[in-house]
Amino acid sequence: MSATASQNATVLLTRLLSLKEGSSFHLILDSLTQSAYYLIEEYIHRLAPNSHNIIYVSFETINRPDYASEFVDCSSISSQQIIEKILALKGASNGKTLVIVDSLNYIPSYEISSFVAKLVGPTTTLLGVYHTQTPVPISKYPNYPPTMTLLTYIASTIYELYPITPDSIDDEHLEDAVSKLNFPINSKLNDQTFHVVLTYRRKSGRSLIYKLRINGRTHEYEIWKDLQDVETVEEDESLLRDLTTFNLTTSSKQKLAREQVELPYMQAQESLGAAGGAIVYEFEKDDDYDEEDPYEDPF
């Protein structure tokens, strides 16, 4: 990855953590090997003091975090009551609001879309955690999509968290060991320094995906690219060489320009829950348009 693309990735991550990017629903996918705790701490570190009213929605947290302006205990109330409490707290405060949900696993799949849509807004950002290795309860609607599927579909920003493991431990053996609660020795699980796969969906509909390493001790970020990714890119490029006299490969500058292109004819949606994209057409002076023809209207 070029230096410019690397800088763009770290700048984007910084803007997302400081809530300066247009993204209303941030989803964190964590596991037994790397929890969301240190990533949430990065949000708190990056936020300007008193810039947001922070509402902490607790299903698993006993004690109220120091940074939370409000604390909602969800141990004995329904999803609708949770929404009503949060909306009441939002209405009582002025300015921007950050709603942190420590576990979205407790919201049934058939309620999760409505739950998210009712909480986010122009001045409200939802930061939700979903535990990927938690057993999924049997749903009373068996044909309904799983919660994780719905969350990853509607989220505008997704973080997939991974620990930094020694070269002697590959992902397959680590997953097998953790499933048996047999954590490998000398493995830095749930450490302040970890890997994250960031997926950011722009308003145009294009997704940007970056692999980064976050150092929670120094609050520094850098691109993480393993050897397999490098070999794959080089292999793909080599397949296109010498096939023709034309240049079929792309330079780093061209790849960066392609990533930054907005998809045409897509009306950006201002908030989550709005209807899907609309085709936008602007008439030009040379267009032949007959107002009396009912089939002429492109809309």
Secondary structure as GFF3:
##gff-version 3
##sequence-region A 1 299
A	DSSP	alpha_helix	3	17	.	.	.	ID=ss1
A	DSSP	beta_strand	25	30	.	.	.	ID=ss2
A	DSSP	alpha_helix	37	46	.	.	.	ID=ss3
A	DSSP	beta_strand	52	58	.	.	.	ID=ss4
A	DSSP	beta_strand	70	73	.	.	.	ID=ss5
A	DSSP	alpha_helix	79	92	.	.	.	ID=ss6
A	DSSP	beta_strand	96	101	.	.	.	ID=ss7
A	DSSP	three_ten_helix	104	106	.	.	.	ID=ss8
A	DSSP	alpha_helix	109	119	.	.	.	ID=ss9
A	DSSP	beta_strand	124	131	.	.	.	ID=ss10
A	DSSP	alpha_helix	147	154	.	.	.	ID=ss11
A	DSSP	beta_strand	157	163	.	.	.	ID=ss12
A	DSSP	alpha_helix	171	179	.	.	.	ID=ss13
A	DSSP	beta_strand	193	201	.	.	.	ID=ss14
A	DSSP	beta_strand	207	215	.	.	.	ID=ss15
A	DSSP	beta_strand	220	223	.	.	.	ID=ss16
A	DSSP	alpha_helix	227	240	.	.	.	ID=ss17
A	DSSP	alpha_helix	252	259	.	.	.	ID=ss18
###
